[in-house]
Amino acid sequence: MKTFYRGKIFTFNHTATLANIQGVIPDSLFVDEGKFTFLRDGVIAVENGIITAVGDYSIIKKQIQAEDNLVDYSNKLITPGFIDAHMHATQTSAVSAYGEKLLTWLNNYVFPSEVAFKSDISARREYEILLNQLFKNGTTSICAYLPSSYDGADVLFEITHKYNMRVIMGNTIMTDGNDELITSPATSMKISEKLYQKWHNTGRIAYALTPRFALSCTEETLQLCQDFVHAHPDVYIQSHLCENKNEIEDTLAKFPWAEDYLAVYEKYDLVNDKSIYGHCIHLSDSEWSRMVDKGAILANCPTSNNYLGSGLFRYDIAIEKDAKFALATDWAAGNTLSMFRVMDDAYKVGMLNSFKLETLTRWYSATLGSAKALQLDQYIGSLEVGKEADFIVIDTAANELLNYRLENSHDLLDYLFSISSLGDDRIIDATYVYGNKVYDINLPCIQK
């Protein structure tokens, strides 16, 4: 039995890249071009969590059998679920704390809030709140930093596995800094090894070795991270890079042998094509070139960077270099889980740098572009036959102002721009993960 979902369809196709999508101007509102598909009355078919057909309803309806289900989302938009490439699953209770600069904000608000994850009860409660909010905002995949403790990290692996989410996550390695959070280097690696063995490639889960940032690690810790990566070459790596100027200065003072921030990670073989580095605002020309040459992933977080006053990311350089680039919330330094708000802030950051980060580029970087950067585009990021059925349903009528604005929208770019500029969680009508509905605006909460 298949389920057919009818509605407007928007998706990028596998031929789209960060370099070739910028500058594309569609001819009309409803188009089907090589790099993307937009259908006024389309349908996707899903069977056992996999997309089996995408196309015009007038054509695909001939495939519908009596035993199949038809879910009618006519006049609503069906589009791939959003991918949040950098967020902290431990910071929900600290969101919207007063906007100090990065290091002060961490010490005053974040580190104390993360201590709660030593309690299984506190961890489960906060994770369920977090996931409900993610689904409510249309996010279906995350790259997440988990607690430094084994039990606190294990719980979110368990919960996301229950939802059958495609996620990249790891325990935050912190061996220098807050006394209530740090572990010894050897203990951190034991936790990492145990979580890797239990969860990596289980269902739709990938493990990420997660040194918080260079300032939270000793050289012994980084050496053990290098040993771990050499022993597990398929592992992801995630950390922070060049987010804040004071952070850079402190890092170079801690590691005086390093020519720049990136060199600290490079010395320990932590920069490769599965490395996800958050922020990357203040990269030098050399760091830009080395990141691109090694295929490292830049996960930029404009809502967080604006909230903490960290700086303006150079989207023009990322596109010029065709970097592996993704958008992210950096929850909860970013004070929203909405990728609409992230796309909106990215547009504003680009404008402040006298660069127009175009609408298609921003949508691409929150969906297929992120999946490609993470080497997951064979699974997620677009609505194409054979992909996993992670998708959302957008109802623009649920936002009166947006709906009014769209009465005068007559081309695709304006349509998508208006949604990303004015949209919020009210317009997410439903969220599906692997073909299963995990959020419905008409139901208070869907539990697995």
C-alpha positions in Angstrom: 0.0 0.0 0.0 1.2 3.5 -0.9 0.3 6.9 0.4 -0.1 9.7 -2.1 0.3 13.3 -0.9 -1.3 15.9 -3.2 -0.4 19.6 -3.1 1.9 22.2 -4.5 5.4 20.7 -4.8 8.7 22.5 -4.5 12.1 20.7 -4.4 15.6 21.0 -5.7 16.9 18.3 -7.9 20.2 16.5 -7.7 21.8 18.8 -10.4 21.6 21.9 -8.2 24.7 23.1 -6.5 25.6 26.1 -4.4 27.5 27.6 -7.3 24.8 27.1 -10.0 21.7 27.9 -8.1 22.7 31.5 -7.3 21.5 33.7 -10.1 18.8 31.4 -11.4 15.7 33.4 -12.3 12.6 31.2 -13.1 10.4 32.3 -16.0 7.1 31.9 -14.1 5.5 30.9 -10.8 4.9 27.2 -11.7 7.9 25.7 -13.4 9.8 22.5 -13.8 13.5 23.1 -14.5 16.6 21.0 -14.3 17.8 22.4 -11.0 14.4 22.4 -9.2 10.8 21.4 -9.6 7.7 23.5 -8.7 4.3 22.1 -9.4 1.0 23.8 -8.8 -0.9 20.6 -8.5 1.5 17.8 -7.8 1.8 14.6 -5.8 4.4 12.5 -4.1 4.0 8.8 -3.4 5.5 7.2 -0.4 5.9 3.5 0.4 7.7 2.2 3.5 9.3 5.5 4.1 10.7 6.0 0.6 9.5 8.3 -2.2 8.4 6.2 -5.1 6.9 8.9 -7.4 6.8 12.7 -7.9 5.0 14.5 -10.6 1.8 16.2 -11.8 -1.3 14.9 -10.1 -3.1 14.6 -13.4 -0.5 12.0 -14.4 0.4 10.3 -11.1 -3.3 9.8 -10.1 -3.5 7.0 -12.7 -1.1 5.0 -10.4 -3.4 5.2 -7.4 -5.0 1.9 -6.5 -8.1 1.2 -4.4 -6.0 0.1 -1.4 -3.8 3.2 -1.5 -4.3 6.3 0.6 -4.6 9.8 -0.8 -3.8 12.7 1.6 -5.1 15.9 0.1 -3.0 19.0 0.9 -4.3 20.9 -2.1 -3.4 24.6 -2.0 -0.6 23.8 0.5 3.1 23.5 -0.2 4.9 20.2 0.2 8.7 20.6 0.4 11.6 18.8 1.9 12.1 19.0 5.7 14.7 21.4 6.9 18.2 20.3 8.0 19.7 22.1 11.0 23.5 21.5 10.5 24.6 22.9 13.9 22.7 23.0 17.1 23.1 22.3 20.8 20.5 19.8 22.2 21.5 20.9 25.8 20.7 24.5 25.7 16.9 24.8 25.5 16.5 26.0 29.1 19.1 28.8 28.4 17.5 30.2 25.2 17.1 33.9 25.0 19.4 34.5 27.9 20.7 38.1 27.8 22.9 38.6 24.8 26.4 38.7 26.2 29.4 38.0 24.0 30.2 34.4 23.3 32.6 33.4 26.1 30.7 35.4 28.8 27.4 34.0 27.6 28.7 30.4 27.8 30.1 30.9 31.4 27.1 32.7 32.8 24.2 30.9 31.2 25.0 27.8 29.1 27.4 25.9 31.2 25.2 26.0 34.3 22.1 24.9 32.2 24.0 21.9 30.8 24.7 20.5 34.3 21.0 19.4 34.4 21.7 16.7 31.8 23.3 14.6 34.5 19.7 13.8 35.4 17.9 11.3 33.2 14.6 12.8 34.1 15.6 16.4 33.3 17.3 15.3 30.0 14.2 13.4 28.8 11.9 16.3 29.6 14.1 18.8 27.8 14.7 16.6 24.7 11.0 16.0 24.2 10.3 19.7 24.3 13.2 20.3 21.9 12.0 17.7 19.4 8.4 18.8 19.5 9.6 22.4 18.7 11.9 21.1 15.9 9.0 19.3 14.3 6.7 22.2 14.8 9.2 24.3 12.9 9.6 21.8 10.0 13.1 20.5 10.9 13.5 16.8 10.2 17.3 16.3 10.5 19.8 17.8 12.9 23.6 17.8 13.7 23.5 18.1 17.4 25.9 18.6 20.3 24.9 16.3 23.2 25.8 16.4 26.9 29.4 15.4 28.0 28.0 12.6 30.1 27.2 9.1 28.6 23.7 8.8 30.0 22.6 12.3 29.0 23.9 11.7 25.4 22.5 8.2 25.2 19.0 9.4 25.9 18.7 11.6 22.8 20.1 8.8 20.6 17.4 6.6 21.9 14.6 9.2 21.3 15.7 10.2 17.8 16.0 6.5 16.9 12.4 6.1 18.2 11.3 8.8 15.7 13.6 7.2 13.0 15.2 10.6 12.4 18.3 11.0 10.3 20.7 12.7 12.7 24.4 13.3 13.2 25.2 13.7 17.0 27.9 13.1 19.6 28.7 13.7 23.3 30.3 17.1 23.8 34.0 16.6 24.7 35.0 19.1 27.3 38.1 18.4 29.3 39.1 22.0 30.1 36.8 24.7 31.6 33.7 24.4 33.7 34.4 22.1 36.6 30.9 20.6 36.7 31.0 19.6 33.0 34.5 18.5 32.3 35.6 14.9 32.1 39.1 13.5 31.8 40.4 13.0 28.3 40.4 9.2 28.8 36.8 9.3 30.1 35.6 11.4 27.2 37.1 8.9 24.7 35.5 5.9 26.5 32.1 7.7 26.3 32.7 8.4 22.6 33.7 4.9 21.9 30.7 3.4 23.7 28.2 5.7 21.9 29.9 5.1 18.5 29.7 1.3 18.9 26.0 1.5 20.1 24.6 4.0 17.7 26.7 4.7 14.6 24.9 3.5 11.5 22.0 2.3 13.7 18.8 3.1 11.8 19.3 6.6 10.4 21.9 7.7 13.0 25.5 8.7 12.5 27.9 9.4 15.3 30.0 12.7 15.4 33.1 13.1 17.4 32.4 16.4 19.1 35.2 18.4 20.8 33.3 21.5 21.9 35.9 23.9 20.6 39.7 24.2 21.0 39.4 26.2 24.2 37.6 23.3 25.9 40.3 20.8 25.0 43.8 20.0 26.1 46.4 18.8 23.6 46.1 15.4 25.2 42.4 15.5 24.4 43.0 16.5 20.8 45.6 13.8 20.4 43.0 11.2 21.6 40.5 12.7 19.1 43.0 12.1 16.4 43.5 8.5 17.5 39.7 8.1 17.5 39.3 9.4 13.9 42.2 7.2 12.7 40.5 4.2 14.3 37.0 5.1 12.9 37.5 6.9 9.5 33.8 6.9 8.8 33.0 9.1 11.8 31.8 12.7 11.5 33.6 15.5 13.4 31.9 18.6 14.6 33.3 21.6 16.4 33.4 25.4 16.3 35.7 27.7 14.3 36.3 31.4 14.2 33.0 32.4 15.7 34.2 35.3 17.9 37.3 37.5 17.8 38.0 37.1 21.5 37.7 33.3 21.1 40.3 33.4 18.3 42.7 35.4 20.4 42.3 33.1 23.4 42.7 30.0 21.2 46.0 31.3 19.8 47.2 32.2 23.3 46.4 28.6 24.4 48.1 27.1 21.4 50.9 29.5 20.6 52.5 27.2 18.0 49.4 27.5 15.8 49.5 29.9 12.8 45.8 30.3 13.0 42.7 28.8 14.6 42.2 26.1 11.9 45.8 24.9 12.4 44.9 23.7 15.9 42.4 21.2 14.4 44.6 20.4 11.4 47.5 19.3 13.6 45.3 16.6 14.9 43.8 15.5 11.6 40.3 16.9 12.5 39.8 18.7 9.2 38.4 16.5 6.4 35.3 16.0 4.3 33.2 14.9 7.2 34.2 17.7 9.5 31.4 20.2 10.4 32.6 23.5 11.6 30.1 25.9 13.1 30.1 29.6 12.3 33.4 30.2 10.4 32.8 34.0 10.4 36.4 35.3 10.8 38.3 33.0 8.6 41.5 34.3 7.1 42.1 33.9 3.3 44.4 30.9 4.1 41.8 29.2 6.3 39.1 29.7 3.6 41.3 28.0 1.1 42.3 25.1 3.4 38.7 24.5 4.4 37.6 24.3 0.8 40.6 22.2 -0.3 39.9 19.6 2.4 36.2 19.5 1.8 35.3 20.6 5.3 31.7 21.7 6.0 30.9 25.3 7.0 27.7 25.5 9.1 26.7 29.1 9.4 24.3 30.3 12.0 23.2 33.9 11.3 20.5 34.1 14.0 23.0 33.1 16.6 25.8 35.3 15.2 23.5 38.3 15.2 22.2 37.6 18.7 25.6 37.4 20.2 27.1 40.1 18.0 29.7 37.7 16.7 30.0 39.1 13.1 28.9 38.8 9.5 29.6 35.6 7.5 30.9 36.1 4.0 28.4 34.3 1.9 29.9 35.8 -1.3 33.2 33.9 -0.6 31.4 30.7 0.2 29.6 30.8 -3.2 32.6 32.0 -5.1 34.6 29.1 -3.8 31.7 26.6 -4.1 32.3 25.7 -0.5 30.5 22.9 1.3 28.0 25.1 3.1 24.9 24.7 5.2 22.6 26.9 7.3 21.9 26.2 10.9 20.3 27.7 14.0 23.0 27.2 16.6 20.2 26.7 19.1 20.2 28.1 21.7 22.6 30.9 21.1 20.3 31.3 18.1 17.0 32.2 19.7 14.8 30.4 17.2 14.5 26.9 15.8 12.8 28.2 12.7 14.9 27.8 9.5 12.6 30.5 8.0 14.1 32.9 10.6 17.6 31.6 9.8 17.1 32.2 6.0 15.7 35.6 6.8 18.7 36.6 8.9 21.1 35.2 6.3 19.5 37.5 3.7 20.0 40.5 6.1 23.7 39.5 6.8 24.3 39.3 3.1 22.8 42.8 2.6 25.0 44.2 5.4 28.0 42.8 3.5 26.6 44.4 0.2 25.8 41.0 -1.1 22.4 39.6 -2.2 22.1 36.1 -0.9 19.4 35.0 -3.2 16.2 33.2 -2.2 16.9 29.9 -4.0 20.4 29.8 -2.5 19.0 30.2 1.0 16.3 27.5 0.6 18.9 25.2 -1.0 21.3 25.7 1.9 18.6 24.6 4.3 17.7 21.5 2.4 19.5 19.8 -0.4 22.6 21.9 -0.1 23.0 20.9 3.5 22.4 17.3 2.6 25.1 17.4 -0.1 27.6 19.1 2.3 26.9 16.3 4.8 27.2 13.6 2.1 23.5 12.6 2.9 22.0 13.8 -0.4 21.4 10.2 -1.5 18.9 10.0 1.4 17.5 13.4 2.2 17.2 17.0 1.2 14.9 16.7 -1.8 11.7 15.1 -3.0 13.1 12.7 -5.6 12.3 9.1 -6.3 14.3 6.8 -4.0 14.9 9.4 -1.3 13.7 9.0 2.2 10.3 10.7 2.8 11.3 13.6 5.1 9.0 16.4 4.2 6.8 19.2 5.5 3.5 20.8 4.5 3.3 24.6 4.5 -0.1 26.3 4.8 0.5 30.0 4.1 -3.2 30.8 4.8 -2.4 30.1 8.5 -0.5 33.5 8.6 -2.9 36.2 7.7 -0.3 38.8 6.8 1.7 36.3 4.7 -1.4 35.1 2.9 -2.3 38.7 2.1 1.2 39.4 0.8 1.0 36.4 -1.5 -2.1 37.6 -3.2 0.2 39.9 -5.2 3.0 37.3 -5.7 3.3 36.1 -9.3 6.7 34.5 -9.5 8.5 31.7 -7.7 11.3 33.8 -6.2 8.9 36.3 -4.7 6.7 33.4 -3.4 9.5 31.7 -1.6 11.1 35.0 -0.5 7.8 36.0 1.2 7.5 32.7 2.9 11.0 32.8 4.3 10.6 36.5 5.3 7.2 36.3 7.0 6.8 32.6 7.7 6.9 31.1 11.2 5.7 27.9 13.0 2.1 28.8 12.4 2.4 27.9 8.7 3.9 24.4 9.3 0.8 22.3 8.8 2.4 18.9 9.1 5.9 17.3 9.4 6.8 13.8 8.2 9.9 11.8 9.1 10.5 8.7 7.0 6.9 8.9 5.9 5.5 9.0 9.4 3.6 12.1 10.6 5.4 13.5 13.7 3.6 16.8 13.8 0.1 18.0 12.9 -0.9 21.5 13.7 -4.4 20.3 14.5 -3.2 17.9 17.2 -1.6 19.0 20.4 1.3 16.5 20.2 2.1 13.3 18.3 3.9 10.8 20.3 5.7 7.7 18.9 
